[in-house]
Amino acid sequence: MSHHLNDLLESLRTQVARMSTLVLQAVEQACEAVFSSDAKLAQETIVMDQRIDEEEVRVEKSAIDVLALQQPAAGDLRTVATIIKVNADFERIADCAVNIAQRVLLLSRLTDYEPPSDLKLMANTVLATLRDTIKA
């Protein structure tokens, strides 16, 4: 394997790591916005989605460039294919965080809104799973 291909794959891994950090932050913010009924935090989550979408496009373009220009084989090909798949999944997770944040904007107008007690447990489970996924 060429040194150049190694550098490109490492760059892809770095881009995905950066994107996954943004996605985790978006999910954390959306969850916090739910429990605090914080419309400002919800709006920040919604705005962050644009950055995540742009990052997703950059990662995908970089991965396709590696496929087209470097023609990786075996393990490297599987790495690039996995990055493309994970990239799309992370972007979809960010979209779900935006959906949650949009609901917070509506719920924050209610003065007597109290999230269901099981929701905190569910949110913590989702965040733990997402952190484990990113680590893996």
N, CA, C and O atoms as a MOPAC input file, in Angstrom:
PM7 MOZYME 1SCF
protein

 N      0.85600 1    -1.17800 1     0.00000 1
 C      0.00000 1     0.00000 1     0.00000 1
 C      0.90100 1     1.24000 1     0.00000 1
 O      1.91900 1     1.28300 1     0.69000 1
 N      0.50900 1     2.23000 1    -0.77700 1
 C      1.32600 1     3.42700 1    -0.90500 1
 C      1.18700 1     4.32000 1     0.32600 1
 O      0.17800 1     4.31300 1     1.03000 1
 N      2.23700 1     5.07700 1     0.54300 1
 C      2.23700 1     6.03500 1     1.64800 1
 C      1.13600 1     7.07300 1     1.43500 1
 O      0.49200 1     7.51600 1     2.38600 1
 N      0.93300 1     7.45000 1     0.18600 1
 C     -0.10500 1     8.44600 1    -0.13800 1
 C     -1.49700 1     7.92500 1     0.21500 1
 O     -2.31300 1     8.66300 1     0.76700 1
 N     -1.77100 1     6.66200 1    -0.10000 1
 C     -3.06300 1     6.06700 1     0.24300 1
 C     -3.23800 1     6.02300 1     1.75600 1
 O     -4.32400 1     6.30400 1     2.26400 1
 N     -2.18700 1     5.67700 1     2.47100 1
 C     -2.26100 1     5.69400 1     3.94600 1
 C     -2.64000 1     7.07200 1     4.46200 1
 O     -3.47300 1     7.19600 1     5.35900 1
 N     -2.03300 1     8.10100 1     3.89900 1
 C     -2.32900 1     9.47400 1     4.31700 1
 C     -3.78900 1     9.84000 1     4.02700 1
 O     -4.45000 1    10.48300 1     4.84300 1
 N     -4.27900 1     9.42700 1     2.86600 1
 C     -5.66100 1     9.72400 1     2.49600 1
 C     -6.64500 1     9.00200 1     3.42100 1
 O     -7.65000 1     9.57800 1     3.83800 1
 N     -6.35000 1     7.74700 1     3.73400 1
 C     -7.21800 1     6.99000 1     4.64000 1
 C     -7.20800 1     7.59900 1     6.04000 1
 O     -8.24500 1     7.67000 1     6.70000 1
 N     -6.05500 1     8.02900 1     6.48100 1
 C     -5.96900 1     8.67000 1     7.80100 1
 C     -6.74100 1     9.98500 1     7.81300 1
 O     -7.38700 1    10.32500 1     8.80400 1
 N     -6.67000 1    10.71800 1     6.71100 1
 C     -7.43600 1    11.95600 1     6.59700 1
 C     -8.93900 1    11.67100 1     6.64700 1
 O     -9.69300 1    12.40100 1     7.29000 1
 N     -9.36600 1    10.61300 1     5.97200 1
 C    -10.78000 1    10.21400 1     6.00900 1
 C    -11.20100 1     9.86300 1     7.43400 1
 O    -12.26400 1    10.27800 1     7.89600 1
 N    -10.37000 1     9.10600 1     8.11700 1
 C    -10.68500 1     8.72700 1     9.50800 1
 C    -10.80600 1     9.97700 1    10.38900 1
 O    -11.68600 1    10.05800 1    11.24500 1
 N     -9.92900 1    10.93000 1    10.17300 1
 C     -9.96500 1    12.17800 1    10.94400 1
 C    -11.24400 1    12.95400 1    10.65200 1
 O    -11.86500 1    13.49700 1    11.56500 1
 N    -11.63400 1    13.00700 1     9.39000 1
 C    -12.86300 1    13.70900 1     9.01400 1
 C    -14.08200 1    13.05100 1     9.65300 1
 O    -14.97000 1    13.74200 1    10.15400 1
 N    -14.12900 1    11.73300 1     9.63900 1
 C    -15.26400 1    11.02400 1    10.23900 1
 C    -15.26600 1    11.23700 1    11.74700 1
 O    -16.32900 1    11.39600 1    12.34700 1
 N    -14.09300 1    11.24200 1    12.36300 1
 C    -14.01500 1    11.49000 1    13.80600 1
 C    -14.53800 1    12.88400 1    14.14400 1
 O    -15.25400 1    13.06500 1    15.12800 1
 N    -14.17400 1    13.86000 1    13.32500 1
 C    -14.64800 1    15.23100 1    13.54300 1
 C    -16.16100 1    15.29400 1    13.38500 1
 O    -16.85000 1    15.93800 1    14.17700 1
 N    -16.66900 1    14.62900 1    12.36700 1
 C    -18.11500 1    14.63000 1    12.14300 1
 C    -18.83700 1    13.91900 1    13.27700 1
 O    -19.87300 1    14.39600 1    13.74000 1
 N    -18.31200 1    12.79500 1    13.73200 1
 C    -18.97400 1    12.05600 1    14.81000 1
 C    -19.00500 1    12.87200 1    16.09700 1
 O    -19.95500 1    12.77100 1    16.87300 1
 N    -17.98500 1    13.66800 1    16.32500 1
 C    -17.96800 1    14.55000 1    17.49500 1
 C    -19.07500 1    15.59500 1    17.39400 1
 O    -19.75600 1    15.88400 1    18.37800 1
 N    -19.24900 1    16.15400 1    16.21300 1
 C    -20.32800 1    17.13200 1    16.00600 1
 C    -21.70100 1    16.48500 1    16.19300 1
 O    -22.60100 1    17.08600 1    16.78000 1
 N    -21.85300 1    15.27000 1    15.69700 1
 C    -23.13300 1    14.56300 1    15.82700 1
 C    -23.42800 1    14.27300 1    17.29400 1
 O    -24.55100 1    14.47600 1    17.75500 1
 N    -22.43000 1    13.80400 1    18.02200 1
 C    -22.62300 1    13.54900 1    19.45100 1
 C    -23.01700 1    14.83600 1    20.17000 1
 O    -23.90600 1    14.82800 1    21.02200 1
 N    -22.36800 1    15.92400 1    19.83200 1
 C    -22.69500 1    17.21100 1    20.44500 1
 C    -24.14100 1    17.61000 1    20.12400 1
 O    -24.85500 1    18.10500 1    20.99500 1
 N    -24.56500 1    17.39700 1    18.89400 1
 C    -25.93600 1    17.73900 1    18.50400 1
 C    -26.95200 1    16.91400 1    19.28600 1
 O    -27.96300 1    17.44400 1    19.74600 1
 N    -26.68800 1    15.62600 1    19.43800 1
 C    -27.61500 1    14.76600 1    20.18000 1
 C    -27.63500 1    15.16600 1    21.65300 1
 O    -28.70100 1    15.23200 1    22.26600 1
 N    -26.46500 1    15.43300 1    22.21700 1
 C    -26.40700 1    15.86600 1    23.61300 1
 C    -27.17600 1    17.16800 1    23.81400 1
 O    -27.92400 1    17.30700 1    24.78300 1
 N    -26.99400 1    18.12000 1    22.90200 1
 C    -27.69900 1    19.39700 1    23.00700 1
 C    -29.20300 1    19.20900 1    22.87300 1
 O    -29.97500 1    19.81900 1    23.61300 1
 N    -29.61600 1    18.37600 1    21.94400 1
 C    -31.05000 1    18.13900 1    21.74900 1
 C    -31.65500 1    17.52400 1    23.00800 1
 O    -32.74300 1    17.91600 1    23.43100 1
 N    -30.96200 1    16.57300 1    23.60000 1
 C    -31.45700 1    15.94200 1    24.83500 1
 C    -31.52400 1    16.95900 1    25.97500 1
 O    -32.51300 1    17.02700 1    26.70400 1
 N    -30.47700 1    17.73200 1    26.11400 1
 C    -30.46000 1    18.74400 1    27.17400 1
 C    -31.57100 1    19.76300 1    26.95900 1
 O    -32.21100 1    20.19900 1    27.91500 1
 N    -31.79800 1    20.14100 1    25.71000 1
 C    -32.86100 1    21.09900 1    25.39500 1
 C    -34.22700 1    20.54200 1    25.80000 1
 O    -35.08500 1    21.28400 1    26.28000 1
 N    -34.42600 1    19.24700 1    25.60900 1
 C    -35.69400 1    18.62400 1    25.99900 1
 C    -35.90300 1    18.75100 1    27.50600 1
 O    -36.97900 1    19.14200 1    27.95900 1
 N    -34.88300 1    18.42200 1    28.26800 1
 C    -35.04200 1    18.37100 1    29.72100 1
 C    -35.05100 1    19.74500 1    30.37900 1
 O    -35.56500 1    19.90900 1    31.48600 1
 N    -34.47900 1    20.72700 1    29.69100 1
 C    -34.48000 1    22.07200 1    30.25200 1
 C    -35.48500 1    22.99200 1    29.55200 1
 O    -35.62900 1    24.15700 1    29.92100 1
 N    -36.17400 1    22.46300 1    28.54600 1
 C    -37.08600 1    23.26400 1    27.71400 1
 C    -36.39700 1    24.53100 1    27.20800 1
 O    -36.96800 1    25.62100 1    27.22900 1
 N    -35.16500 1    24.35900 1    26.75600 1
 C    -34.32200 1    25.47500 1    26.33500 1
 C    -34.42800 1    25.67100 1    24.82000 1
 O    -33.80200 1    24.94800 1    24.04500 1
 N    -35.21500 1    26.64300 1    24.41700 1
 C    -35.42000 1    26.91100 1    22.99000 1
 C    -34.13600 1    27.39600 1    22.32300 1
 O    -33.89900 1    27.10000 1    21.15200 1
 N    -33.30700 1    28.13700 1    23.05300 1
 C    -32.06000 1    28.64200 1    22.48100 1
 C    -31.11400 1    27.48700 1    22.15700 1
 O    -30.50200 1    27.45800 1    21.09000 1
 N    -31.00100 1    26.54900 1    23.07400 1
 C    -30.15300 1    25.37800 1    22.85000 1
 C    -30.69900 1    24.53300 1    21.69500 1
 O    -29.93400 1    24.00700 1    20.88700 1
 N    -32.00300 1    24.41100 1    21.62800 1
 C    -32.63000 1    23.68600 1    20.51600 1
 C    -32.30300 1    24.37200 1    19.18900 1
 O    -31.99800 1    23.70100 1    18.20300 1
 N    -32.36500 1    25.68500 1    19.16300 1
 C    -32.05600 1    26.42600 1    17.93000 1
 C    -30.59100 1    26.24300 1    17.54600 1
 O    -30.27800 1    26.13100 1    16.36100 1
 N    -29.69500 1    26.20900 1    18.51900 1
 C    -28.27500 1    25.97000 1    18.23100 1
 C    -28.08100 1    24.59500 1    17.58800 1
 O    -27.26200 1    24.43400 1    16.68300 1
 N    -28.82800 1    23.62700 1    18.05600 1
 C    -28.76000 1    22.27600 1    17.49200 1
 C    -29.21800 1    22.28600 1    16.04200 1
 O    -28.60400 1    21.65300 1    15.18400 1
 N    -30.28500 1    22.99700 1    15.77800 1
 C    -30.81700 1    23.07600 1    14.41500 1
 C    -29.80000 1    23.75200 1    13.48900 1
 O    -29.59100 1    23.30100 1    12.36200 1
 N    -29.18000 1    24.81100 1    13.95300 1
 C    -28.18900 1    25.53300 1    13.14900 1
 C    -26.95600 1    24.65000 1    12.90700 1
 O    -26.37300 1    24.68900 1    11.82300 1
 N    -26.55900 1    23.86100 1    13.90300 1
 C    -25.39600 1    22.99000 1    13.78700 1
 C    -25.57500 1    21.96200 1    12.67000 1
 O    -24.59000 1    21.48200 1    12.10800 1
 N    -26.80100 1    21.62800 1    12.35000 1
 C    -27.05600 1    20.61800 1    11.32600 1
 C    -26.47200 1    21.01700 1     9.98000 1
 O    -26.02400 1    20.15200 1     9.22800 1
 N    -26.46700 1    22.28500 1     9.66500 1
 C    -25.88500 1    22.74500 1     8.39500 1
 C    -24.40300 1    22.38400 1     8.33800 1
 O    -23.91400 1    21.92300 1     7.30600 1
 N    -23.70300 1    22.58900 1     9.42100 1
 C    -22.27500 1    22.26300 1     9.47300 1
 C    -22.05900 1    20.75300 1     9.32300 1
 O    -21.14100 1    20.31000 1     8.63300 1
 N    -22.91700 1    19.97900 1     9.97900 1
 C    -22.81200 1    18.52300 1     9.88300 1
 C    -23.09700 1    18.06600 1     8.45800 1
 O    -22.40300 1    17.19300 1     7.93600 1
 N    -24.10800 1    18.64800 1     7.82900 1
 C    -24.42100 1    18.30300 1     6.44000 1
 C    -23.24700 1    18.60700 1     5.51100 1
 O    -22.93000 1    17.81800 1     4.62100 1
 N    -22.61100 1    19.74700 1     5.72300 1
 C    -21.45600 1    20.11800 1     4.90400 1
 C    -20.29900 1    19.14800 1     5.12700 1
 O    -19.61000 1    18.75800 1     4.18500 1
 N    -20.09800 1    18.76700 1     6.37700 1
 C    -19.03200 1    17.81800 1     6.70100 1
 C    -19.31300 1    16.46000 1     6.05500 1
 O    -18.40100 1    15.80300 1     5.55300 1
 N    -20.57500 1    16.04800 1     6.07200 1
 C    -20.96300 1    14.76900 1     5.45700 1
 C    -20.64200 1    14.76600 1     3.96700 1
 O    -20.15200 1    13.76700 1     3.44200 1
 N    -20.91000 1    15.86000 1     3.29100 1
 C    -20.61700 1    15.97100 1     1.86000 1
 C    -19.10900 1    15.91900 1     1.62200 1
 O    -18.65200 1    15.27300 1     0.67900 1
 N    -18.33400 1    16.59700 1     2.47200 1
 C    -16.87200 1    16.58300 1     2.32100 1
 C    -16.31000 1    15.16900 1     2.49200 1
 O    -15.46000 1    14.72800 1     1.71900 1
 N    -16.79800 1    14.46800 1     3.51700 1
 C    -16.31000 1    13.10600 1     3.76000 1
 C    -16.65800 1    12.20900 1     2.57700 1
 O    -15.81400 1    11.45200 1     2.09700 1
 N    -17.89200 1    12.29600 1     2.11100 1
 C    -18.30900 1    11.45100 1     0.99100 1
 C    -17.48800 1    11.74600 1    -0.26100 1
 O    -17.06000 1    10.82700 1    -0.95900 1
 N    -17.27100 1    13.01600 1    -0.53900 1
 C    -16.47400 1    13.38800 1    -1.71100 1
 C    -15.05000 1    12.86600 1    -1.57100 1
 O    -14.48800 1    12.33400 1    -2.52900 1
 N    -14.47300 1    13.01200 1    -0.40700 1
 C    -13.10800 1    12.51400 1    -0.18400 1
 C    -13.03800 1    11.00800 1    -0.35400 1
 O    -12.09400 1    10.49200 1    -0.95200 1
 N    -14.02700 1    10.30300 1     0.16500 1
 C    -14.04800 1     8.84800 1     0.05500 1
 C    -14.18700 1     8.41000 1    -1.39900 1
 O    -13.51900 1     7.47400 1    -1.83600 1
 N    -15.04400 1     9.07800 1    -2.13500 1
 C    -15.22500 1     8.74200 1    -3.55300 1
 C    -13.95000 1     9.04300 1    -4.33600 1
 O    -13.57600 1     8.29300 1    -5.23800 1
 N    -13.28500 1    10.14200 1    -3.98700 1
 C    -12.01200 1    10.45900 1    -4.64100 1
 C    -10.97800 1     9.35900 1    -4.38100 1
 O    -10.24000 1     8.97300 1    -5.28700 1
 N    -10.92800 1     8.86300 1    -3.15600 1
 C     -9.99500 1     7.77300 1    -2.83800 1
 C    -10.32500 1     6.54200 1    -3.67800 1
 O     -9.43000 1     5.90500 1    -4.23300 1
 N    -11.60900 1     6.21300 1    -3.76900 1
 C    -12.00800 1     5.05200 1    -4.57300 1
 C    -11.61800 1     5.23200 1    -6.03800 1
 O    -11.06300 1     4.32300 1    -6.65500 1
 N    -11.90700 1     6.39600 1    -6.58200 1
 C    -11.69100 1     6.62700 1    -8.00300 1
 C    -10.21400 1     6.78400 1    -8.36700 1
 O     -9.76400 1     6.28600 1    -9.39900 1
 N     -9.47400 1     7.47600 1    -7.51800 1
 C     -8.09800 1     7.82400 1    -7.88100 1
 C     -7.05400 1     6.83700 1    -7.35200 1
 O     -5.99800 1     6.67200 1    -7.96200 1
 N     -7.34100 1     6.18100 1    -6.22400 1
 C     -6.35900 1     5.29100 1    -5.62200 1
 C     -6.66300 1     3.81300 1    -5.84100 1
 O     -5.78200 1     2.96500 1    -5.69200 1
 N     -7.90600 1     3.50500 1    -6.19200 1
 C     -8.35500 1     2.14100 1    -6.42100 1
 C     -7.87200 1     1.18600 1    -5.32600 1
 O     -7.13700 1     0.23800 1    -5.60000 1
 N     -8.29600 1     1.44900 1    -4.07100 1
 C     -7.83200 1     0.59500 1    -2.96800 1
 C     -8.34900 1    -0.83700 1    -3.12400 1
 O     -9.37100 1    -1.08000 1    -3.76400 1
 N     -7.62600 1    -1.76100 1    -2.53200 1
 C     -8.00600 1    -3.17700 1    -2.59800 1
 C     -8.18500 1    -3.72700 1    -1.18700 1
 O     -7.68200 1    -3.16600 1    -0.21300 1
 N     -8.90000 1    -4.82000 1    -1.10200 1
 C     -9.07800 1    -5.61600 1     0.12100 1
 C     -9.45900 1    -4.76400 1     1.33200 1
 O    -10.51400 1    -4.12900 1     1.33700 1
 N     -8.61400 1    -4.74800 1     2.34300 1
 C     -8.92400 1    -4.06400 1     3.59500 1
 C     -9.12900 1    -2.57500 1     3.43300 1
 O     -9.99500 1    -1.98900 1     4.08200 1
 N     -8.34300 1    -1.96300 1     2.57700 1
 C     -8.48600 1    -0.52300 1     2.35900 1
 C     -9.81900 1    -0.20200 1     1.68200 1
 O    -10.45700 1     0.80300 1     1.99300 1
 N    -10.22400 1    -1.05600 1     0.76600 1
 C    -11.51600 1    -0.87700 1     0.10700 1
 C    -12.64700 1    -1.01400 1     1.12900 1
 O    -13.60100 1    -0.23700 1     1.10700 1
 N    -12.54300 1    -1.98800 1     2.01200 1
 C    -13.56100 1    -2.16100 1     3.05900 1
 C    -13.58000 1    -0.95800 1     3.99900 1
 O    -14.64600 1    -0.54300 1     4.45600 1
 N    -12.41900 1    -0.40500 1     4.28500 1
 C    -12.35200 1     0.78400 1     5.14500 1
 C    -13.08700 1     1.95500 1     4.50800 1
 O    -13.87600 1     2.63100 1     5.16800 1
 N    -12.83300 1     2.19100 1     3.24200 1
 C    -13.48600 1     3.31100 1     2.55000 1
 C    -14.99600 1     3.06900 1     2.46400 1
 O    -15.78600 1     3.98900 1     2.67700 1
 N    -15.39100 1     1.84200 1     2.15600 1
 C    -16.82400 1     1.52900 1     2.08000 1
 C    -17.49000 1     1.72000 1     3.43900 1
 O    -18.60900 1     2.22800 1     3.51500 1
 N    -16.82100 1     1.32400 1     4.49300 1
 C    -17.35800 1     1.50600 1     5.84500 1
 C    -17.47700 1     2.98200 1     6.18800 1
 O    -18.46400 1     3.40400 1     6.79200 1
 N    -16.48800 1     3.75900 1     5.81000 1
 C    -16.52800 1     5.20100 1     6.07200 1
 C    -17.71500 1     5.83700 1     5.35800 1
 O    -18.40100 1     6.68600 1     5.92800 1
 N    -17.95800 1     5.43600 1     4.13000 1
 C    -19.10000 1     5.98700 1     3.38800 1
 C    -20.40500 1     5.64500 1     4.10100 1
 O    -21.27700 1     6.50200 1     4.24600 1
 N    -20.54100 1     4.40700 1     4.54300 1
 C    -21.75900 1     3.95800 1     5.22600 1
 C    -21.93000 1     4.66800 1     6.57100 1
 O    -23.00800 1     5.18400 1     6.86500 1
 N    -20.89300 1     4.69600 1     7.37100 1
 C    -20.94700 1     5.32700 1     8.69200 1
 C    -21.23800 1     6.81200 1     8.56500 1
 O    -21.99600 1     7.37800 1     9.35200 1
 N    -20.63300 1     7.42900 1     7.57600 1
 C    -20.83000 1     8.85200 1     7.32200 1
 C    -22.31400 1     9.16800 1     7.12300 1
 O    -22.84400 1    10.10800 1     7.71500 1
 N    -22.97300 1     8.37400 1     6.28600 1
 C    -24.40100 1     8.58400 1     6.03000 1
 C    -25.23000 1     8.32900 1     7.29400 1
 O    -26.19800 1     9.04200 1     7.56200 1
 N    -24.85000 1     7.32400 1     8.05600 1
 C    -25.57800 1     7.01300 1     9.29700 1
 C    -25.44500 1     8.14700 1    10.32000 1
 O    -26.42000 1     8.51800 1    10.97400 1
 N    -24.24600 1     8.68600 1    10.45200 1
 C    -24.05700 1     9.79500 1    11.39300 1
 C    -24.87400 1    11.01800 1    10.97700 1
 O    -25.45400 1    11.70700 1    11.81800 1
 N    -24.91100 1    11.27500 1     9.68200 1
 C    -25.70200 1    12.41800 1     9.21200 1
 C    -27.17900 1    12.21600 1     9.53800 1
 O    -27.87400 1    13.16600 1     9.89700 1
 N    -27.64600 1    11.00800 1     9.41600 1
 C    -29.05300 1    10.69900 1     9.73500 1
 C    -29.31400 1    10.85700 1    11.23300 1
 O    -30.38100 1    11.32600 1    11.62700 1
 N    -28.37200 1    10.48000 1    12.04800 1
 C    -28.50800 1    10.67100 1    13.49800 1
 C    -28.62200 1    12.16100 1    13.81200 1
 O    -29.42500 1    12.56700 1    14.65100 1
 N    -27.81500 1    12.96800 1    13.13500 1
 C    -27.89200 1    14.42400 1    13.33800 1
 C    -29.25600 1    14.95500 1    12.92700 1
 O    -29.79900 1    15.84600 1    13.57900 1
 N    -29.81300 1    14.41100 1    11.84600 1
 C    -31.16000 1    14.81700 1    11.42900 1
 C    -32.18900 1    14.48900 1    12.51200 1
 O    -33.12400 1    15.25800 1    12.73400 1
 N    -32.02100 1    13.36000 1    13.17800 1
 C    -32.92900 1    13.00100 1    14.27900 1
 C    -32.78500 1    13.98100 1    15.44500 1
 O    -33.77300 1    14.34400 1    16.08400 1
 N    -31.54900 1    14.40400 1    15.71700 1
 C    -31.33700 1    15.40100 1    16.77200 1
 C    -32.05000 1    16.70300 1    16.42600 1
 O    -32.60800 1    17.36200 1    17.30400 1
 N    -32.03100 1    17.07100 1    15.15500 1
 C    -32.73600 1    18.27800 1    14.70500 1
 C    -34.23800 1    18.10900 1    14.89200 1
 O    -34.91900 1    19.03600 1    15.33100 1
 N    -34.75200 1    16.93600 1    14.56300 1
 C    -36.18400 1    16.68600 1    14.75900 1
 C    -36.57300 1    16.85400 1    16.22400 1
 O    -37.62300 1    17.42100 1    16.52900 1
 N    -35.74000 1    16.36800 1    17.11800 1
 C    -35.99000 1    16.52500 1    18.55000 1
 C    -35.96800 1    18.00500 1    18.91500 1
 O    -36.84900 1    18.49900 1    19.61900 1
 N    -34.94600 1    18.70400 1    18.42400 1
 C    -34.81300 1    20.13200 1    18.73400 1
 C    -36.01500 1    20.92900 1    18.22900 1
 O    -36.47100 1    21.85900 1    18.89300 1
 N    -36.51700 1    20.56700 1    17.06900 1
 C    -37.69500 1    21.25600 1    16.53900 1
 C    -38.90500 1    21.04800 1    17.44400 1
 O    -39.71700 1    21.95700 1    17.61400 1
 N    -39.02500 1    19.87900 1    18.01400 1
 C    -40.13400 1    19.62400 1    18.94500 1
 C    -39.96700 1    20.43400 1    20.22700 1
 O    -40.95000 1    20.87000 1    20.82600 1
 N    -38.72100 1    20.63300 1    20.64200 1
 C    -38.46000 1    21.44300 1    21.83700 1
 C    -38.94300 1    22.86800 1    21.62300 1
 O    -39.48900 1    23.49300 1    22.53200 1
 N    -38.73800 1    23.38000 1    20.41000 1
 C    -39.20300 1    24.74500 1    20.13000 1
 C    -40.70800 1    24.86100 1    20.35800 1
 O    -41.19100 1    25.88000 1    20.85200 1
 N    -41.43600 1    23.82500 1    20.00200 1
 C    -42.88400 1    23.82200 1    20.23100 1
 C    -43.21400 1    23.62300 1    21.70900 1
 O    -44.06300 1    24.31900 1    22.26700 1
 N    -42.53300 1    22.66900 1    22.33000 1
 C    -42.82600 1    22.34800 1    23.73500 1
 C    -42.39300 1    23.45400 1    24.69900 1
 O    -42.97500 1    23.60200 1    25.77400 1
 N    -41.37900 1    24.22800 1    24.32100 1
 C    -40.89100 1    25.28000 1    25.21600 1
 C    -41.92900 1    26.38500 1    25.42100 1
 O    -41.82400 1    27.17200 1    26.36100 1
 N    -42.91800 1    26.44100 1    24.54900 1
 C    -43.98800 1    27.43600 1    24.69400 1
 C    -44.99600 1    27.03100 1    25.76800 1
 O    -45.76300 1    27.85700 1    26.26100 1
 N    -44.98000 1    25.75900 1    26.11500 1
 C    -45.90900 1    25.28200 1    27.15000 1
 C    -45.30500 1    25.54800 1    28.52200 1
 O    -44.15800 1    25.18400 1    28.78200 1
 N    -46.05900 1    26.16600 1    29.37500 1
 C    -45.53200 1    26.50200 1    30.69400 1
 C    -45.50600 1    25.31200 1    31.64200 1
 O    -44.72000 1    25.29400 1    32.59000 1
 N    -46.34100 1    24.33200 1    31.40300 1
 C    -46.42000 1    23.21200 1    32.33500 1
 C    -45.84200 1    21.91800 1    31.76600 1
 O    -46.17700 1    20.83400 1    32.24400 1
 N    -44.97800 1    22.01500 1    30.75400 1
 C    -44.41800 1    20.81000 1    30.15300 1
 C    -43.39900 1    20.16700 1    31.08900 1
 O    -42.50000 1    20.83600 1    31.59900 1
 N    -43.54400 1    18.90300 1    31.30300 1
 C    -42.59900 1    18.10400 1    32.08300 1
 C    -42.33200 1    16.82500 1    31.28300 1
 O    -43.26200 1    16.06100 1    31.02500 1
 N    -41.06800 1    16.57800 1    30.88400 1
 C    -40.78500 1    15.37600 1    30.10300 1
 C    -41.12100 1    14.11500 1    30.90600 1
 O    -40.98700 1    14.10800 1    32.13000 1
 N    -41.55300 1    13.06000 1    30.23300 1
 C    -41.82600 1    11.80000 1    30.92800 1
 C    -40.57500 1    11.30200 1    31.65800 1
 O    -39.45500 1    11.50200 1    31.18500 1
 N    -40.76500 1    10.67000 1    32.78400 1
 C    -39.62700 1    10.24500 1    33.60200 1
 C    -38.74100 1     9.21800 1    32.89100 1
 O    -37.52800 1     9.21200 1    33.10200 1
 N    -39.30400 1     8.37300 1    32.07700 1
 C    -38.52300 1     7.36100 1    31.36300 1
 C    -37.65800 1     7.96600 1    30.25200 1
 O    -36.71000 1     7.33600 1    29.78400 1
 N    -37.98700 1     9.17500 1    29.84200 1
 C    -37.27100 1     9.79600 1    28.74100 1
 C    -35.79800 1    10.04500 1    29.08500 1
 O    -34.93400 1     9.90700 1    28.22000 1
 N    -35.51200 1    10.40000 1    30.30700 1
 C    -34.12700 1    10.64700 1    30.73200 1
 C    -33.30500 1     9.36200 1    30.62400 1
 O    -32.16800 1     9.38500 1    30.15400 1
 N    -33.87700 1     8.25800 1    31.05600 1
 C    -33.19300 1     6.97100 1    30.95400 1
 C    -32.95200 1     6.61500 1    29.49200 1
 O    -31.86800 1     6.15800 1    29.13000 1
 N    -33.95300 1     6.82300 1    28.66100 1
 C    -33.81700 1     6.53200 1    27.23100 1
 C    -32.72800 1     7.41000 1    26.59900 1
 O    -31.91900 1     6.92800 1    25.80700 1
 N    -32.71600 1     8.67800 1    26.95000 1
 C    -31.72300 1     9.59900 1    26.39600 1
 C    -30.31500 1     9.18400 1    26.80600 1
 O    -29.39700 1     9.19800 1    25.98500 1
 N    -30.14200 1     8.81800 1    28.06900 1
 C    -28.82900 1     8.38400 1    28.54400 1
 C    -28.37200 1     7.11000 1    27.83200 1
 O    -27.19000 1     6.95000 1    27.52600 1
 N    -29.31200 1     6.21700 1    27.57600 1
 C    -28.99200 1     4.98300 1    26.86400 1
 C    -28.57000 1     5.27700 1    25.42900 1
 O    -27.60000 1     4.70600 1    24.93100 1
 N    -29.29600 1     6.16400 1    24.77300 1
 C    -28.95400 1     6.55000 1    23.40000 1
 C    -27.57000 1     7.19100 1    23.36000 1
 O    -26.75600 1     6.85900 1    22.49800 1
 N    -27.30300 1     8.10100 1    24.28300 1
 C    -26.00200 1     8.77000 1    24.30100 1
 C    -24.87100 1     7.78400 1    24.57500 1
 O    -23.81500 1     7.86900 1    23.94900 1
 N    -25.07600 1     6.86200 1    25.48900 1
 C    -24.04900 1     5.85400 1    25.77500 1
 C    -23.79400 1     4.97600 1    24.55400 1
 O    -22.64700 1     4.66400 1    24.23400 1
 N    -24.86000 1     4.58300 1    23.88100 1
 C    -24.72100 1     3.76200 1    22.67300 1
 C    -23.98800 1     4.52300 1    21.57500 1
 O    -23.13800 1     3.95700 1    20.88800 1
 N    -24.30800 1     5.79100 1    21.40700 1
 C    -23.65700 1     6.60600 1    20.39900 1
 C    -22.17700 1     6.76200 1    20.72900 1
 O    -21.33600 1     6.66000 1    19.83500 1
 N    -21.84300 1     7.00500 1    21.98600 1
 C    -20.43300 1     7.12600 1    22.38800 1
 C    -19.67300 1     5.81800 1    22.11400 1
 O    -18.54700 1     5.83500 1    21.61700 1
 N    -20.30800 1     4.68700 1    22.44500 1
 C    -19.68800 1     3.38100 1    22.18800 1
 C    -19.48700 1     3.15300 1    20.69100 1
 O    -18.46500 1     2.61000 1    20.27100 1
 N    -20.45600 1     3.56800 1    19.90100 1
 C    -20.38400 1     3.41900 1    18.44900 1
 C    -19.22300 1     4.23800 1    17.89100 1
 O    -18.46400 1     3.76000 1    17.04800 1
 N    -19.09400 1     5.45000 1    18.35600 1
 C    -18.00800 1     6.31800 1    17.89500 1
 C    -16.66200 1     5.73600 1    18.29600 1
 O    -15.71200 1     5.76000 1    17.51300 1
 N    -16.58000 1     5.21800 1    19.50300 1
 C    -15.34200 1     4.61100 1    19.98700 1
 C    -14.95800 1     3.39700 1    19.14200 1
 O    -13.78400 1     3.17300 1    18.84600 1
 N    -15.97000 1     2.62100 1    18.76000 1
 C    -15.70200 1     1.40700 1    17.96700 1
 C    -15.21100 1     1.78200 1    16.58000 1
 O    -14.93100 1     0.90300 1    15.76500 1

